[in-house]
Amino acid sequence: MQLKNMSKRTLLIAALVGVALPAALQSSVKERTMLPAENIPTLSKQEQVSFGLPARLKIPGISVDDGVEQVGVTSEGEMGTPKGPVGVAWFSLGSRPGEVGSAVISGHYGWKNGIPAVFDNLYKLHPGDKLYVEDENGIITTFVVRELRRYGEHDDASNVFTSRDGKAHLNLVTCEGVWNKFSKSYSKRLVVFADKE
C-alpha cells in the first residue's frame, strides 16, 4: 500500500509539531498568571476519556472481525501494512480510534492466488454503515461511514491522516484498481471516511 505523499507530509507535520509545540507550551506557561478557580476550563466527560490501543475492528456489513496490528512508516516512507491477508493495521503515529483527529487503519485487498483479503469488500460500505473498534480495555467505540473516496497513486491524500475539525474520525484504507507486477502495487487507493458516533 503506497501512500508516499501523505506519509512524508505526515512525518513533516509530526516533526514540526514536535519542535514547535514544546516551545509554544513553555512560553505560554511563563506568560500565564494565576486564574481564579471559576475561570479554569474543565474538560467534558467525553474529553476526559482515555482511549486504549485498538485491539479489534468489526464491520458487520462486510463480515470483518479482526485483530489490529500496529504499524508505523516503512524505510521507503510509506505507511506499513498488515502482515497477512486477514489482519488490519493501525497507523500508530496518528490518533487512536476515538481520539480527536484521524485514526487510520489499513487492510489488504486482492491477496495472492485468490486468497480472500480482509478489505476485499470495503467498497460495499455506504454512508450510514457502522464500524466498531474495541480497544485493549474492552471499550467499544462506534463510527459511522461518511463517504468513500478513491485516490490515484500520485494524488495528495494527506487529509486521510489529518483533520482540523476537532472531532474523532476513523479512516480505513485499502488498495484497488489494476495490479502492477513491477511495482507490486495496485493503481488506486480506496478510503472509507467515518466519524465517531
NUMI-174410 format. One record per residue: x, y, z of N, C-alpha, C in turn. Coordinates in Angstrom, 3 decimals, padded with zeros to 6 digits. Atoms other than C-alpha are relative to their C-alpha. Layout:
((X,Y,Z),(X,Y,Z),(X,Y,Z))
...
***
This chain:
((000.857,-001.166,000.000),(000.000,000.000,000.000),(000.898,001.223,000.000))
((-000.891,-001.146,000.094),(001.834,003.089,-001.178),(-000.777,001.278,000.222))
((000.618,-001.279,-000.318),(000.818,006.352,000.376),(001.121,001.001,000.216))
((-001.218,-000.794,-000.146),(004.056,008.222,-000.233),(-000.283,001.450,000.338))
((000.244,-001.429,-000.215),(002.683,011.756,-000.452),(-000.494,000.271,001.394))
((000.550,-000.302,-001.310),(000.668,011.536,002.712),(000.941,-000.423,001.116))
((-000.904,000.428,-001.061),(003.298,009.643,004.709),(001.092,001.026,000.236))
((-001.057,-000.999,-000.151),(006.043,012.170,004.043),(-000.557,001.272,000.613))
((000.619,-001.209,-000.549),(003.688,015.036,004.768),(-000.344,-000.209,001.478))
((000.325,000.306,-001.392),(002.536,013.324,007.974),(001.250,000.078,000.865))
((-001.247,-000.054,-000.762),(006.142,012.898,009.109),(000.470,001.436,000.179))
((-000.392,-001.403,-000.092),(006.861,016.555,008.339),(-000.853,000.715,001.038))
((000.894,-000.628,-000.974),(003.810,017.676,010.313),(000.373,-000.439,001.408))
((-000.365,000.511,-001.322),(004.777,015.415,013.217),(001.308,000.621,000.480))
((-001.283,-000.596,-000.385),(008.330,016.780,013.177),(-000.177,001.460,000.393))
((000.228,-001.413,-000.310),(007.149,020.392,013.099),(-000.738,000.166,001.318))
((000.739,-000.068,-001.264),(004.668,019.801,015.906),(000.925,-000.356,001.157))
((-000.922,000.418,-001.051),(007.365,018.026,017.916),(000.984,001.083,000.389))
((-000.932,-001.088,-000.284),(009.647,021.070,017.648),(-000.737,001.229,000.512))
((000.692,-001.247,-000.324),(007.136,023.908,017.824),(-000.861,-000.090,001.247))
((000.929,000.108,-001.118),(004.720,022.586,020.426),(000.675,000.182,001.355))
((-000.628,-000.217,-001.304),(007.135,022.305,023.379),(000.392,001.458,000.235))
((-000.383,-001.406,-000.148),(008.428,025.849,022.732),(-001.228,000.861,000.257))
((001.234,-000.773,-000.184),(004.898,027.225,022.445),(-000.579,-000.225,001.391))
((000.525,000.293,-001.331),(003.820,025.467,025.622),(000.840,000.668,001.080))
((-000.887,-000.588,-000.992),(006.858,026.698,027.518),(-000.241,001.504,000.119))
((000.210,-001.444,-000.074),(006.323,030.356,026.586),(-001.394,000.310,000.521))
((001.366,-000.206,-000.472),(002.598,030.045,027.252),(-000.064,-000.099,001.522))
((-000.001,000.179,-001.453),(003.258,028.810,030.803),(000.658,001.193,000.684))
((-000.707,-001.129,-000.600),(005.711,031.649,031.525),(-000.870,001.248,000.042))
((000.793,-001.214,000.106),(003.202,034.291,030.436),(-001.301,-000.048,000.788))
((001.277,000.120,-000.701),(000.234,032.970,032.436),(000.072,000.572,001.403))
((000.144,-000.428,-001.385),(-000.974,034.468,035.650),(-000.963,-000.963,000.662))
((000.914,000.881,-000.722),(-002.933,032.682,038.336),(-001.438,000.376,-000.338))
((001.405,-000.223,000.310),(-006.601,032.288,037.382),(-000.855,-000.376,001.202))
((000.928,000.432,-001.037),(-009.447,032.227,039.885),(-000.605,-001.347,-000.392))
((000.508,001.348,000.249),(-010.919,028.717,040.227),(-001.187,-000.015,-000.952))
((001.183,000.018,000.874),(-014.157,029.684,038.471),(000.348,000.235,-001.467))
((-000.402,-000.244,001.388),(-012.199,030.658,035.319),(000.826,-001.136,-000.604))
((-000.797,001.116,000.503),(-010.320,027.367,034.984),(-000.878,-000.861,-000.897))
((000.813,000.821,000.895),(-011.605,025.487,031.934),(000.009,-001.452,000.451))
((000.094,001.418,-000.355),(-012.824,021.950,032.595),(-000.305,-000.803,-001.252))
((000.266,000.888,001.121),(-012.991,019.018,030.251),(-001.347,-000.670,000.188))
((001.258,000.733,-000.078),(-016.309,017.435,029.419),(000.319,-001.464,000.263))
((-000.198,001.423,-000.253),(-016.803,013.770,030.309),(000.580,-000.686,-001.234))
((-000.475,000.597,001.242),(-016.236,012.873,026.649),(001.486,000.291,-000.213))
((-001.397,-000.377,000.209),(-012.905,014.751,026.546),(000.933,-000.676,001.006))
((-000.818,000.600,-001.037),(-011.685,013.032,029.737),(000.313,-001.467,-000.273))
((-000.193,001.413,000.286),(-011.916,009.528,028.275),(001.367,-000.213,-000.639))
((-001.283,000.360,000.580),(-008.540,007.979,027.570),(-000.204,-001.283,-000.797))
((000.223,001.153,000.847),(-008.660,005.577,024.654),(001.218,-000.909,000.011))
((-001.071,000.981,000.031),(-006.625,002.386,024.775),(000.426,-000.279,-001.432))
((-000.461,000.396,001.331),(-004.738,000.867,021.882),(-001.079,-000.840,-000.672))
((001.026,000.790,000.680),(-007.059,-000.583,019.232),(000.381,-001.478,-000.031))
((-000.250,001.441,-000.037),(-007.400,-004.361,019.543),(-000.782,-000.759,-001.075))
((000.832,000.671,001.005),(-010.264,-005.359,017.165),(-000.768,001.018,-000.828))
((000.841,-000.777,000.903),(-012.038,-003.889,014.161),(-001.152,-000.893,-000.430))
((001.185,000.762,000.403),(-015.602,-005.032,013.497),(-000.816,000.835,-000.977))
((000.835,-000.642,001.017),(-017.533,-004.151,010.343),(-001.059,-001.025,-000.403))
((001.018,001.020,000.266),(-020.731,-006.233,010.385),(-000.491,-000.020,-001.447))
((000.515,-000.081,001.363),(-021.844,-005.015,006.926),(000.798,-000.778,-001.026))
((-000.835,000.766,000.939),(-018.928,-006.813,005.239),(000.711,-001.160,000.708))
((-000.492,001.171,-000.750),(-018.266,-009.549,007.846),(001.474,000.085,000.381))
((-001.369,-000.158,-000.494),(-014.996,-008.141,009.172),(-000.024,-000.015,001.519))
((-000.181,000.069,-001.451),(-013.983,-009.040,012.734),(001.421,-000.499,000.224))
((-001.410,000.383,-000.032),(-010.206,-008.999,013.044),(000.803,000.786,001.020))
((-000.933,-000.652,-000.901),(-007.379,-008.183,015.416),(000.747,001.110,-000.721))
((-000.676,-001.171,000.557),(-005.472,-004.938,014.922),(001.484,-000.037,000.351))
((-001.447,-000.130,-000.186),(-001.692,-004.765,014.435),(000.339,001.491,000.061))
((-000.490,-001.382,000.022),(000.331,-001.585,014.934),(001.094,000.111,-001.047))
((-001.051,-000.249,000.993),(002.406,-000.166,012.082),(000.401,001.464,000.052))
((-000.497,-001.367,000.099),(004.474,002.935,011.504),(000.283,000.322,-001.449))
((-000.412,-000.381,001.344),(006.354,004.187,008.460),(001.140,-000.915,-000.423))
((-001.046,000.874,000.514),(008.483,001.910,006.285),(001.243,000.807,-000.361))
((-001.237,-000.684,000.398),(012.039,002.723,005.202),(-000.176,000.772,-001.312))
((000.294,-000.727,001.242),(010.527,003.883,001.877),(-000.888,001.211,000.246))
((000.840,-001.147,-000.323),(008.445,006.499,003.711),(-001.482,-000.240,-000.195))
((001.403,000.353,000.189),(005.149,004.655,003.299),(-000.579,-000.553,001.297))
((000.663,000.610,-001.149),(002.585,003.572,005.864),(000.184,-001.508,-000.087))
((-000.128,001.448,-000.040),(003.218,-000.015,006.944),(-001.331,-000.677,-000.293))
((001.210,000.761,000.313),(000.723,-002.738,006.034),(-000.094,-001.223,000.908))
((000.140,001.211,-000.812),(-000.693,-005.772,007.838),(000.883,-001.125,-000.531))
((-000.899,001.093,000.370),(001.453,-008.905,007.824),(-000.635,-001.008,-000.945))
((000.660,001.012,000.822),(-001.143,-011.128,006.178),(-001.309,000.497,-000.574))
((001.209,-000.421,000.701),(-004.360,-011.081,004.169),(-001.197,000.311,000.898))
((001.203,-000.188,-000.820),(-006.826,-011.165,007.074),(000.162,000.980,001.146))
((-000.197,-000.956,-001.085),(-005.287,-008.723,009.539),(-000.199,001.430,-000.459))
((000.045,-001.435,000.281),(-005.733,-004.970,009.766),(001.086,000.672,000.828))
((-001.107,-000.680,-000.673),(-003.113,-002.437,010.842),(-000.344,001.459,000.263))
((000.229,-001.388,-000.423),(-003.476,000.813,012.766),(001.304,000.774,-000.112))
((-001.157,-000.881,000.138),(-001.069,003.672,011.939),(000.269,000.634,001.360))
((-000.230,-000.362,-001.405),(000.402,004.115,015.424),(000.626,001.377,000.206))
((-000.547,-001.349,-000.140),(001.970,007.526,014.704),(-001.102,001.053,-000.023))
((001.138,-000.911,000.046),(-001.505,009.043,014.432),(-000.885,-000.154,001.226))
((000.972,000.069,-001.096),(-004.571,009.319,016.639),(-000.438,-001.436,000.248))
((000.633,001.279,-000.321),(-006.021,006.338,018.443),(-001.477,000.113,-000.373))
((001.428,-000.068,000.316),(-009.544,005.425,017.324),(-000.805,000.503,001.199))
((000.796,-000.627,-001.054),(-011.916,007.611,019.359),(000.573,001.321,000.451))
((-000.626,-001.274,-000.349),(-009.408,010.396,019.996),(-000.302,001.032,-001.083))
((000.157,-001.071,000.981),(-009.771,013.768,018.305),(001.103,-000.143,-001.043))
((-000.946,000.157,001.098),(-008.096,013.566,014.913),(-000.436,-001.131,-000.908))
((000.302,001.063,000.963),(-007.947,010.959,012.163),(000.835,-001.232,000.290))
((-000.653,001.299,-000.176),(-007.108,007.401,013.169),(-000.078,-000.720,-001.343))
((-000.044,000.675,001.298),(-006.078,005.300,010.161),(000.272,-001.485,000.207))
((-000.180,001.454,-000.026),(-006.470,001.534,009.771),(000.016,-000.488,-001.443))
((-000.107,000.535,001.360),(-005.339,-000.306,006.641),(-000.232,-001.504,000.010))
((000.185,001.437,000.186),(-006.132,-003.751,005.312),(000.227,-000.333,-001.461))
((-000.306,000.410,001.374),(-005.259,-005.748,002.226),(-001.252,-000.247,-000.832))
((001.010,000.280,001.019),(-007.301,-006.208,-000.933),(000.686,-000.857,-001.059))
((-000.540,000.770,001.122),(-006.792,-008.819,-003.658),(001.287,-000.724,000.311))
((-001.202,000.732,-000.405),(-004.298,-011.151,-001.961),(000.422,-000.987,-001.081))
((-000.580,000.934,000.971),(-002.068,-013.558,-003.896),(-000.840,-001.273,-000.146))
((000.629,001.284,000.313),(-003.508,-016.658,-005.555),(-001.483,-000.058,000.348))
((001.437,-000.019,-000.245),(-007.100,-015.559,-004.983),(-000.411,-000.208,001.444))
((000.330,000.143,-001.423),(-006.889,-015.886,-001.188),(-000.773,001.247,000.427))
((000.772,-001.172,-000.431),(-009.585,-013.640,000.339),(000.804,000.890,000.951))
((-000.666,-000.976,-000.866),(-008.282,-010.467,001.985),(-001.063,000.764,000.782))
((000.925,-000.620,-000.945),(-009.872,-008.549,004.850),(-000.834,001.130,-000.597))
((000.727,-001.146,000.550),(-010.852,-005.455,002.830),(-000.424,-000.203,-001.461))
((000.469,000.265,001.365),(-011.878,-007.174,-000.434),(-001.357,000.647,-000.267))
((001.354,-000.530,000.174),(-015.433,-005.907,000.142),(-000.192,001.388,000.597))
((000.108,-001.328,-000.612),(-014.653,-002.499,001.639),(-000.830,000.951,-000.870))
((000.740,-000.864,000.931),(-016.121,-000.843,-001.466),(-001.519,-000.139,000.146))
((001.441,000.227,-000.171),(-019.550,-002.255,-000.479),(-000.605,000.820,001.137))
((000.535,-000.831,-001.082),(-019.851,000.065,002.518),(-000.686,001.233,-000.576))
((000.764,-001.180,000.416),(-022.251,003.003,002.289),(-000.055,000.999,001.144))
((000.201,-000.975,-001.076),(-022.703,006.253,004.200),(-001.123,-000.470,000.929))
((000.956,000.450,-001.006),(-024.514,005.437,007.436),(000.337,-001.360,000.593))
((-000.411,001.294,-000.556),(-022.939,001.976,007.889),(000.858,000.231,001.239))
((-000.739,-000.150,-001.257),(-021.400,001.399,011.317),(001.225,-000.906,000.046))
((-001.257,000.708,-000.237),(-017.871,000.322,012.240),(000.254,000.054,001.494))
((-000.257,000.045,-001.435),(-016.701,-000.689,015.706),(001.468,-000.322,000.247))
((-001.375,000.282,-000.410),(-013.250,-000.535,017.253),(-000.022,-000.293,001.488))
((-000.118,000.375,-001.411),(-012.641,-002.378,020.508),(001.443,000.231,000.417))
((-001.375,-000.259,-000.431),(-009.627,-001.191,022.472),(000.478,-001.093,000.952))
((-000.629,001.009,-000.855),(-007.283,-003.167,024.714),(-000.702,-000.167,001.338))
((000.732,000.064,-001.264),(-009.539,-002.416,027.708),(-001.420,-000.513,-000.178))
((001.339,000.507,000.275),(-012.649,-003.827,026.032),(-001.030,001.075,-000.288))
((000.922,-001.102,000.291),(-014.176,-000.392,025.361),(-000.212,000.076,-001.513))
((000.347,-000.032,001.422),(-016.006,-000.246,022.023),(-000.419,001.412,-000.400))
((000.338,-001.313,000.550),(-016.148,002.981,020.009),(-000.662,-000.219,-001.354))
((000.769,000.142,001.240),(-018.704,003.297,017.204),(000.295,001.163,-000.946))
((-000.208,-000.990,001.055),(-018.029,005.104,013.933),(-001.053,-000.211,-001.084))
((000.995,000.055,001.072),(-020.446,005.916,011.107),(000.659,000.467,-001.297))
((-000.594,-000.336,001.294),(-019.341,005.918,007.463),(-000.604,001.301,-000.530))
((000.408,-001.278,000.589),(-019.478,009.423,005.970),(000.092,-000.039,-001.524))
((-000.188,000.048,001.454),(-018.067,008.806,002.481),(001.106,-000.971,-000.374))
((-001.065,000.799,000.587),(-015.915,006.614,000.262),(000.657,000.861,-001.069))
((-000.717,-000.823,000.974),(-013.203,008.275,-001.817),(001.156,-000.817,-000.586))
((-001.096,000.699,000.668),(-010.720,006.924,-004.355),(001.114,000.985,-000.349))
((-001.175,-000.824,000.281),(-007.196,008.254,-004.839),(000.887,-000.722,-001.009))
((-000.997,000.547,000.907),(-004.767,007.746,-007.696),(001.327,-000.136,000.733))
((-001.293,000.293,-000.634),(-001.247,006.603,-006.928),(000.778,001.254,000.393))
((-000.771,-001.216,-000.264),(000.149,010.153,-007.033),(-000.845,001.151,000.539))
((000.874,-001.040,-000.558),(-002.823,012.063,-005.577),(000.430,000.366,001.416))
((-000.257,-000.443,-001.373),(-002.354,014.113,-002.426),(-001.150,-000.491,000.876))
((001.016,000.556,-000.889),(-004.213,012.178,000.241),(000.324,000.323,001.457))
((-000.392,-000.358,-001.367),(-002.878,013.998,003.304),(-001.201,000.138,000.921))
((001.193,-000.120,-000.842),(-006.454,014.548,004.503),(-000.423,-001.333,000.612))
((000.284,001.304,-000.601),(-006.592,010.819,005.261),(000.594,-000.054,001.410))
((-000.717,000.068,-001.271),(-004.151,011.344,008.155),(-000.234,001.199,000.912))
((000.171,-001.205,-000.805),(-005.172,014.788,009.359),(-001.433,000.501,-000.061))
((001.287,-000.705,000.005),(-008.301,016.676,010.345),(000.140,001.181,000.943))
((-000.106,-001.217,-000.808),(-008.805,020.113,011.821),(-001.346,000.415,000.581))
((001.340,-000.373,-000.446),(-012.451,019.991,012.852),(-000.262,-000.283,001.477))
((000.157,000.257,-001.427),(-011.864,018.936,016.477),(-000.842,-001.223,000.314))
((000.808,001.206,-000.196),(-013.738,015.641,016.003),(000.860,-001.243,-000.187))
((-000.694,001.282,000.138),(-012.736,011.968,016.084),(-000.463,-000.700,-001.275))
((000.301,000.681,001.263),(-012.532,010.129,012.758),(000.768,-001.316,-000.069))
((-000.687,001.247,000.313),(-011.616,006.634,011.604),(-000.003,-000.130,-001.512))
((-000.127,000.120,001.447),(-010.319,006.261,008.057),(000.602,-001.357,-000.336))
((-000.449,001.328,000.412),(-009.997,002.805,006.512),(000.590,000.104,-001.396))
((-000.719,-000.121,001.270),(-007.513,002.420,003.647),(000.292,-001.383,-000.560))
((-000.394,001.226,000.683),(-007.051,-000.345,001.105),(000.376,000.321,-001.442))
((-000.363,-000.150,001.408),(-005.766,-000.869,-002.416),(-001.202,-000.311,-000.877))
((001.069,000.235,000.963),(-007.915,-001.015,-005.510),(000.578,000.275,-001.379))
((-000.437,-000.310,001.355),(-007.590,-000.844,-009.271),(000.755,-001.137,-000.654))
((-000.756,000.966,000.799),(-005.098,-002.591,-011.540),(001.312,-000.340,000.702))
((-001.242,000.467,-000.614),(-002.217,-004.686,-010.165),(001.171,000.237,-000.952))
((-001.217,-000.222,000.773),(001.238,-003.622,-011.388),(001.041,-000.985,000.507))
((-000.916,001.050,-000.461),(003.526,-006.651,-011.235),(001.430,000.506,000.205))
((-001.347,-000.536,-000.165),(006.659,-004.485,-011.488),(000.146,000.765,001.319))
((-000.058,-000.752,-001.265),(005.892,-002.109,-008.608),(-000.622,-000.782,001.153))
((000.679,000.853,-000.986),(003.926,-004.846,-006.821),(-000.995,000.799,000.833))
((001.033,-000.774,-000.689),(001.086,-002.497,-006.012),(-001.170,000.245,-000.948))
((001.184,-000.348,000.781),(-002.387,-001.504,-007.150),(000.052,001.471,-000.398))
((-000.041,-001.351,000.563),(-003.075,001.676,-009.121),(-000.780,001.038,000.805))
((000.826,-000.945,-000.760),(-005.587,003.230,-006.702),(-000.093,-000.401,001.463))
((000.281,000.244,-001.414),(-006.449,003.539,-003.020),(-001.449,000.370,000.256))
((001.361,-000.282,-000.433),(-009.925,003.359,-001.549),(000.068,000.384,001.466))
((000.034,-000.443,-001.394),(-010.512,005.307,001.663),(-001.457,000.145,000.419))
((001.318,-000.158,-000.611),(-013.615,004.991,003.819),(000.173,000.971,001.158))
((-000.053,-001.008,-001.061),(-014.051,008.108,005.957),(-001.191,-000.220,000.931))
((001.065,000.222,-000.982),(-016.032,007.520,009.167),(000.187,000.955,001.173))
((-000.007,-000.934,-001.125),(-016.946,009.769,012.095),(-000.490,-000.696,001.260))
((000.420,000.573,-001.276),(-017.288,008.879,015.763),(-001.458,000.361,000.265))
((001.418,-000.210,-000.287),(-020.921,008.438,016.738),(-000.178,000.704,001.326))
***
